[in-house]
Amino acid sequence: MIFLTVGTLFPFDRLVMAVDEAAGKGLIKEEVFAQIGKKSSEPKHIKYAHVLDKENFDDKVRQASCMISHAGMGSITMALIHNKPLLVMPRLKRFGEHVNDHQVGTAKKFEELGHVVVAYREEDLPDKIESLRTFVPESRENQALEVTAKIKQFLDSLQGQEKN
């Protein structure tokens, strides 16, 4: 089963309906279950819920062979923690899907690191979904010590500026 999740903050009909259309055309061979958010258009060819509670959401993640999502950090982190191949499509401001285009940068960075597959356009989804079948995400190392050292270095530099 492919688990499609778009979060609950903003609708993401462009992604949901593109996946639904691909399923309707037989371009997706596997069952798809989607969490589509509260104010979304309702798909015709895939199973869905508007919102899942945490227990049901976690169960869908465990059951999924792979995931499709917006390029939000929560979804990306969830897929990485559970070692699920993930296809992301960034939300775009011009379509009213978010307040800015920060998800494009997130998608590009995680794609460069080998953690996700990215579809930047709806037309790319069928091929990208097919590539998920063989995609193995690079493992993500916890870099808490390196991040802490950089923050300390930054704070120390600020303290040095105050003395001047």
QUIWOHU-V515234 format. One record per pair of residues at least 6 apart in sequence whose C-alpha atoms are under 6 Angstrom apart, sorted by the first residue. I is the first residue (numbers start at 1). J is the second residue. D is the distance in Angstrom with one decimal. If there is no record, write none. Layout:
I & J & D
I & J & D
This chain:
1 & 30 & 5.9
1 & 31 & 4.9
1 & 32 & 5.6
1 & 64 & 4.9
1 & 65 & 5.7
2 & 32 & 4.7
2 & 64 & 5.3
2 & 65 & 5.9
2 & 66 & 5.2
2 & 67 & 5.5
3 & 32 & 6.0
3 & 33 & 5.1
3 & 34 & 5.8
3 & 64 & 5.7
3 & 67 & 4.7
4 & 34 & 4.4
4 & 67 & 5.7
4 & 68 & 4.6
4 & 69 & 5.7
5 & 34 & 5.6
5 & 35 & 4.8
5 & 69 & 5.0
6 & 36 & 5.8
6 & 69 & 5.4
6 & 70 & 5.5
8 & 37 & 4.6
11 & 37 & 5.7
11 & 40 & 5.3
13 & 40 & 5.9
18 & 122 & 5.9
20 & 43 & 5.8
20 & 45 & 5.5
20 & 46 & 5.9
24 & 45 & 5.4
32 & 46 & 5.6
33 & 47 & 4.9
33 & 48 & 5.3
34 & 48 & 4.4
35 & 48 & 5.7
35 & 49 & 5.1
35 & 50 & 5.5
35 & 51 & 5.8
36 & 50 & 4.9
37 & 50 & 4.6
37 & 51 & 5.6
38 & 50 & 5.2
66 & 84 & 5.3
66 & 85 & 4.9
66 & 86 & 6.0
67 & 86 & 4.8
68 & 86 & 5.6
68 & 87 & 4.7
68 & 88 & 5.7
69 & 88 & 4.9
70 & 88 & 5.2
70 & 89 & 5.0
70 & 90 & 5.3
71 & 88 & 5.2
71 & 89 & 5.9
71 & 90 & 4.9
71 & 103 & 5.3
71 & 107 & 5.7
85 & 137 & 5.9
86 & 116 & 5.3
87 & 116 & 5.9
87 & 117 & 4.6
87 & 118 & 5.5
88 & 118 & 5.0
89 & 118 & 5.9
89 & 119 & 5.1
89 & 120 & 5.7
90 & 103 & 5.0
90 & 104 & 5.3
91 & 97 & 5.3
92 & 98 & 6.0
92 & 101 & 5.3
93 & 99 & 5.6
93 & 100 & 4.9
93 & 101 & 5.6
110 & 116 & 5.9
114 & 137 & 5.9
114 & 138 & 5.3
115 & 137 & 4.6
115 & 138 & 5.2
119 & 125 & 5.9
